[in-house]
Amino acid sequence: MDHAKLVSSFREKGVLHLKEGNGKVITLMKPEHWNLELGEDWIFLLFDLFQIRTICEPFSEVSLDIVEYAGKPTIYHSPANLIMKNGPIVDGILQFSLILEPNWNKLLFQIAQPILVKIDTGEATGHHTPVLFPLLSPGTKEMFLGPDGDVKIMRG
């Protein structure tokens, strides 16, 4: 994965369409570029556990442990931080995932902010990577995770 080229393109445009290893195109976007016309099926991507604080209400240690030690890719639904002004928040809830796969984590680290992803957008793109996007794996879980440690498995 050519991180420098991808990060440069993302920073320049605020949006990046990327064909990943399964052949599906994902769209990465800065939250400030999102609007209601783009739909609500976007997920915040994080590279570090501490980024949760910027997008969600403060989490209990139990909730943080669940995210940190998840064995499979997981999409969490959690109450949004009240300071969040940009991004797909539905009834006070947003979706996020901590991406630990090394190549994708490095890309997110270099972008250096929580970003949004929409999966399988079908957009035309010249950017390709052979690396599979973790949230497209068949074992991806989905759960509600509350700041007080309440957990509800939604898919998994």
C-alpha positions in Angstrom: 0.0 0.0 0.0 1.5 3.3 -1.1 0.7 5.3 2.1 2.4 8.5 1.0 0.4 8.7 -2.3 -2.9 7.8 -0.6 -2.4 10.3 2.3 -1.4 13.1 -0.1 -4.5 12.5 -2.3 -6.7 12.4 0.8 -5.3 15.6 2.3 -5.7 17.4 -1.0 -9.3 16.4 -1.7 -10.7 15.4 1.7 -12.1 12.3 0.0 -10.4 9.1 -1.3 -11.9 6.3 -3.2 -9.8 3.1 -2.9 -10.3 -0.3 -4.3 -9.2 -2.8 -1.7 -8.1 -6.5 -1.9 -11.7 -7.9 -2.4 -12.2 -5.6 -5.4 -14.7 -3.4 -3.5 -14.3 0.4 -3.5 -14.4 2.1 -0.2 -14.7 5.8 0.2 -12.7 7.6 2.9 -13.8 11.1 3.9 -13.0 13.9 6.3 -16.0 14.3 8.6 -16.3 18.0 7.8 -17.1 17.0 4.1 -20.0 14.7 5.1 -23.6 15.9 4.6 -27.0 14.4 4.9 -27.3 13.9 1.1 -24.4 11.3 1.4 -26.5 9.1 3.6 -26.0 7.8 7.2 -24.2 4.5 6.5 -20.8 5.9 7.3 -18.5 4.6 10.0 -15.8 6.6 11.8 -12.4 4.8 11.6 -9.9 5.1 14.4 -6.3 4.0 14.6 -5.9 4.4 18.4 -8.1 3.7 21.4 -7.7 7.2 22.7 -9.5 8.6 19.6 -12.8 7.3 21.0 -12.7 10.3 23.4 -13.0 12.7 20.5 -16.1 11.2 19.0 -18.0 9.4 21.8 -19.1 10.2 25.3 -16.5 9.2 27.9 -16.3 5.4 28.1 -15.9 3.2 31.2 -12.9 1.0 31.5 -15.0 -2.1 30.7 -16.2 -0.5 27.4 -12.6 0.5 26.5 -11.4 -3.1 27.2 -14.1 -4.5 24.9 -12.9 -2.3 22.1 -9.2 -2.9 22.8 -9.4 -6.7 23.1 -11.9 -7.4 20.3 -10.6 -10.4 18.4 -12.4 -9.7 15.2 -13.2 -6.5 13.3 -16.1 -4.8 15.0 -18.4 -1.9 14.2 -19.6 -0.2 17.4 -22.7 1.9 17.8 -22.2 4.4 20.6 -23.5 7.8 21.9 -21.8 10.6 20.1 -19.8 13.2 22.0 -21.9 16.4 22.4 -19.1 18.4 20.7 -19.4 16.4 17.5 -20.8 18.7 14.8 -19.8 16.8 11.6 -20.6 13.3 10.6 -23.4 10.8 10.5 -25.0 10.9 13.9 -28.5 9.3 14.1 -30.6 9.9 17.2 -27.4 10.8 19.1 -25.6 7.5 18.0 -22.6 7.2 15.7 -20.8 4.1 14.4 -17.0 3.6 14.7 -14.4 0.9 14.4 -10.9 0.7 15.7 -8.8 -0.6 12.8 -5.9 -2.8 14.0 -4.8 -4.4 10.7 -1.2 -3.1 10.4 -1.4 -1.6 6.8 -4.8 0.1 7.3 -3.8 1.3 10.8 -0.6 2.9 9.4 -2.7 4.7 6.8 -5.1 6.0 9.4 -2.2 7.0 11.7 -0.6 9.0 8.8 -3.9 10.8 8.2 -3.9 11.6 11.9 -7.6 12.2 12.6 -10.8 10.2 12.9 -12.2 9.8 9.3 -15.3 8.3 7.8 -15.6 5.3 5.6 -18.4 4.1 3.4 -18.1 0.5 2.3 -18.6 -0.7 -1.3 -19.4 2.6 -2.9 -18.7 1.5 -6.4 -16.9 4.8 -7.3 -14.4 4.9 -10.1 -10.8 5.1 -8.8 -7.2 4.9 -9.8 -6.2 3.9 -6.3 -5.8 0.2 -5.5 -4.4 -1.9 -2.8 -4.1 -5.7 -2.5 -4.7 -5.4 1.3 -8.2 -6.5 2.4 -10.2 -3.9 4.2 -10.9 -5.5 7.7 -14.6 -4.5 7.9 -15.4 -6.4 4.8 -14.5 -9.7 6.4 -17.3 -12.2 6.9 -16.6 -12.3 10.6 -17.2 -8.6 11.2 -19.2 -8.1 14.4 -21.5 -5.2 15.2 -22.5 -4.1 18.7 -23.9 -1.3 20.7 -21.4 -0.1 23.3 -22.5 2.4 25.9 -20.3 4.7 28.0 -21.3 2.9 31.2 -20.3 -0.5 30.0 -23.7 -1.6 28.6 -23.2 -3.9 25.6 -25.7 -5.3 23.1 -24.6 -7.6 20.3 -26.3 -6.6 17.1 -24.5 -8.9 14.6 -21.9 -11.4 15.3 
